Amino acid sequence: MPMDLQSSIQELASELVDSGAEIGLQVAAYLDGELVLDVAAGVIAQGSTTPVTSDTLFLSWSTTKGFTATCLHLLAERGQIDYDKPISYYWPEFGAHGKQHATVNHALTHRSGVPHMPEGVDLEMLCNWDAMARAIADLKPLWEPGTKVAYHAWTFGWIIGELIRRVDGRPISQFAQEELCRPLGIDGFYMGIPNDLATPIATLSAEPVTNPAPTSAFLESVMPAHITNTQVANTPAFQRAVSPGSNGIMNARSIARHYALFANGGVLDGVRLFSPERITMMNALQTNNYDETLGMALRKGLGYMLGGPAEQGGNQIIGPSERAFGHSGLGGSIGFADPDRRLSVGITKNYMRTWADPKEATAYKIAERIRAIIDK
């Protein structure tokens, strides 16, 4: 079965590249805690002849959020943070302007009331952790925290990251390496790349948009166009900065290994980081209310998107299982765990695209084929 899986997904990935649907991509999967799929196809940049390998790194936008949430759950597992306590209990400045009752749970579930970015944010500010944390703490909520869901496309990362720093003392970039990546042997994930990194980083390209959809002032405040683009993503300054909701740099093998921990009951290669009871809390449904940012109802757990029936807001790439959970990123990357199948999957790529029919998306096609093969 693993050989059939490898050859089938390699064939599909190559077809997607050859058709022009993708430029370069990676796919990896773990089953029962073992790497059973590690595929690379295409090139690292539009017009390049340098092939993508399994080691190539990709800036994977909000796929980062899953790693960020996991870091916070490590502190919860150790009894150092309580989901139901106000954010301001750990970070007093965050309580400004009526946010004093916003809880850690609200932050993880995109209900803290501050999905919008600070006014005047630019690349220089994005790369300044203290400036961003101060500005987000000083934001006025758009509504009473807890009353509405609105995907925190950018602000999620600084809120969760600063909570971790306030509780643990280490910046999240260091915490993630020392408490998550090293114990699990994850060698291809960074929140801010080191200056001496030798591994190639793929260059992101965006699909040309001939008839852009109109955007609202609200959406522009949540995902400002002047920073949410490939030009910013490809800059060395941004790639060296720490933005835990949006600029993790990773490969598919590392994404899949991260989620293999959860597909395997909280233990991987003899290293236990989570109890099964904690995982049950992490992927329990918190809300499937309408999301003001994304314009639809979505099933959300504590920091993750959930699978489940489409009519109930389940993410169809993550799959039909209500216990499956993970996180996707702008343009089509994703990572998820499917505990019912003891399966984890990581997909990342460098051609940022959207699809009118979600079932035409690259990640959906790949995930569906993986499930079909392992379910034989």
N, C-alpha and C positions, 0 to 999 in steps of 0.2 A: 504493500500500500504506500509507504513513504516514497518509493521510487516512482510509482505511478503519479503521486502527488507532485513530486519535483518536476517530472517531465511535462505534465499537463499544465502546470502553472507557468513553467518556463515558456512553453509554446504560446500560451495566452498572452503573457507579457510581451513576447517578441512580436506577436500579431498587433498588439496595441501600438507598439513603437512603429512598426512597418507601415501601419495605416495612417500615421500622423496623429493619432489620438493622444499619444504621449511622446515625450522627448526622452526621458530617462526615469526608471522606477526600480524599486526594490520591493520584494515581498518575502516575509519570513513567518514561520509558524512553529509553535511548540505543541506537542501532544503528549500528555502524561509526563510532562516535565522534560521531554527530550526534543531537541531541534530536529524537525522532520522536513523543513522546507526553508531554503535560502536561495532566493532567485534575484538576479540583477539583469536589467536589459536597458538598451539605449545608451545615450551619451550624457555627459555631465552638464552640457549647456547647448542651447540652440546653435547649430552651426559648428559645434566642436566635433573632433574625431576621438576624443578621450572617452573610453567606455566607462559606464557605471559599473562598479564592482560591489560586492557585498559590504565592503568597508567604506565606500563613499558616504559622506555625510550630507544631510539635507536639512535646511531650515524648514521646520514642519509646523509652523504657526501654532494653532491651539491644541494640536496633539500634545504639546507641552503641558497643558492643564492637567492631564491625567497623572503625570509624574509629580506635579506640584501638589495635587490633592493627596497623593500617596505619602508625600513627605509630612504633611500635616497629620495624616492618620497614624503615622509612626509615633508622633508625640501623643496622640490620643491613646494609642495602644499602651503607652508607658505611663498613662495617667497624668500627663503634663498639660493637657489641654482638654477642655470640656466643650462639646458642640453647642450646648445650650447656654453657655455664658456669653455675655455681651462681648463683642470685639474690644470695646473700650476697657474691659476688665484687664486685658493684656496690653492694650495699646490705648492709653487714656486719650490721646489727642484725637482719635477717630470719633469720639463721642460728640464732636462739635456739630452745631446746627441741627440738632434733633436726631442724631444717629446713635444716641447713647443706648438705645434698646436693640440695635441691630446685633444679631448673634453670629457666632461662628457658623452655625447651621445656615443662617441667611446668606453668609458670604459664599459658602460652598454650593448653595442652590440658586445663586444669582437673584437673591431677593433682598440685598442690603440697601437698595434704593439709589445706588451710585454707579450705574452702568456707564455713565458719560465720563469723558476725559476732561481734565482741567483745561480751561481756556488758555490759548497761547502755547500749547504743547508743540514742541518741534523735536527734531532728531537729537539735538544737544540735550534737551530736557529728558527725553526718553532714556538716554544713556547715563543719567544722574539719578541713582537710586534714592538718595535722601530727598532730592527735590521732588521726585514723583510721589514718594510716600507722604511728604508734608502736604503736597497739593491735594492728594486724594483724601487724606484725613480731613482737610478743610472744605471738601465739597459739600454743598447743600443737597440733601436727598431730593429726588424728583417726586417722591411720594413717601408715605410712612413706611419704613423698612418692614418687610414681611408681608405687605399687602399686595404686591405685584411681582411677577417674574419678568426679568429682562436680562437677557444674556449679557454678562459683563465681559465683552470681547477682549478688552485690554486691562481694565481695572482689577479683574479677578486675580491676576498674577501678583500685583503689588500688595493687595489686601492679604492674600494667603501668605505670600512671602514675608511680609513684615510681621505678621502674626508669628511665624516660625522664628524669625530673628528675635522678636521680643521675648518669646518663651525660652528659646534654646541659647541665644547669644550669637550663633553663627549665621552668616548670610545663607540664603537658601541654596545658592550655587555650591557652597562648601558642604552644607548639610546633605544635599542630594548625592554628592560624590562619596562622602564618608559613611553615610547611614543607609543608602539605598544601592548605589552603583557598585561600590567595592564589595560589600557582603554578597551581592548576587552575581558578581563577575560581569557586570555590564560595562563594556569598554568603548561604547560608541554613543554616548549621550553627554551633552554639555548644556549648561545654562550660562552662556558666555564662554566662548572658546579661548583656550590659552594662546598666548602670543607665539609660542613655538610649535603649534599644531602642524603636523606634516600631512595629515590625511586630507585629500581633496574634498572641497565643499561644492556641491552642485549649485549652479546658478539658476535661480528661479526665472521663469518666463510666464507672462500672463496671456491668456486668450484674448485676441482683439475683440472689442465690443463695438459693434456698428450702431446699435440702437440701445444705448444705456437706459436702464430703467430709472425713472425719477426717484430721487431719494428725499427723505424728509429731513427737517432740521434735527429731529431726534436721532435718526440713524447716523447722520453726519457727526453728531456729538459723541456717539458711541464708538464709531469706527471712522474717524476723520480720514478723508481720502488722501490728504497730503502725507500721512504717515502709514496708512494701511495699503502698501503697494510694494511691488517687487523692487523698485529702485531703492527704497529704504532697506528692505530685507537683504539686499545683496551688498550693502555697505559694510566694510570691515568694522566701522565704529559700532553699528547695531549688532553685528554678530559677536562682538566682544563684550557687549553690555549684558545685563541681566534683566530680562522681562519675562517672568515665569508663567505668564499666560499666553505668550505669543512667539518667543524666539528661541525655543529649544532647538538645538542642532543635533541630529541623531541619524542613525541608520535603522532599517526595518528590523534587523536582528535584535537590536537593543530594545526596540519598542516591544517586540514579541516576548523577549525574555522578561521584561518588566511585568507584563500581564500574565506570563506563565506562572508567576508567584501566586496569583489569585485563582487561576484555572486549576492549580494544584493544591488548593486548600490552605495557602499561606506559607508553604514551605517549598524550597527549590534546592536541589542538590544538598539536602541535609541542613540547609539554613532556614530557620523559621523566623519570619519577621512579623507575622500576623496570626492571630487565632482564627479558627473558622467563624467564631461568633462575631469577631470584628468585621470580617468580610461580609457577613450577613447584614450588618449595620450599614456598611459602605454602599452596598448595591440594593438596599431597600428603597422602594419608591418614596420620594419625598414630595414631589409635585409633578403633575402633568397638566398644569394650568397653561393657558395661553401665554406665550412668550412675546413680550412687546417688541423685542429686538428682532427676533427671527420670524415673527408673523405667523406662528403656528403653535399648537400645543405639543409639548415634548415631555417624555418621561425623563425625569432627572433623579439621580441618587445624590449621595454626598460628594459632589465634585465631579461626577461622571455622568455621561449619557447612558441611558438604559435601552436594552433591546425590548422586545415584546411586540404585541400586535400593532400594526401601523395605525389602525383606527383609534388606538389609545395613546398615540404619540411615541411608539417604540421606534428606535433607530433601526432601519431595515438592513443596514450594512452590518451592524453589530448582531442582528439576527432575531429570530422569533422567540428565543428564550427570554423570559422575564428576568432571569438571574444574570444574563449576560450584560456586561458593562464595559465602558471604555470612553475614549474621546477622539473626535475628529479634528482636523485642522483645515483652515481656509485653503481652497484649491484642491482638496481631495485626499490628504493623508489621513491615516487613522490607526489606532491601536485598540484592541479589546480582548477581554477574557470571556470565555464561554464555559463556566464551571460545569454545566451539564455534560458537555462533550470533553471536558478537561483539555480544552483547546485555547490557544492564544494566537493572535494574528497581529502583525505589524505591516503596514503598507505606507510607503512614502515615495514622493515623486517631485519633479521639478517643473511640471507644466500645470499652472493654476487654472482650473477650468470649472465651469458650472454646467449642469445638464438640465434641460427642461423636464426630462423624464428621469427621476432618480435611479431607475433600474438600468439606465444606460451608463451610469457612472462607473469608472474604472474599478473603484474599490468595491462596489456592489457586485460586479461581475466576478471579480477575483474571490471575494468572500463566499459567494454562493457556490462557486466551483469547489472551493476548499471544503465547505460543509458537505456537498454532494459526494465528494470522493471519500471523506472519512466516515460518512454515514453508510457506505456500501456494506 
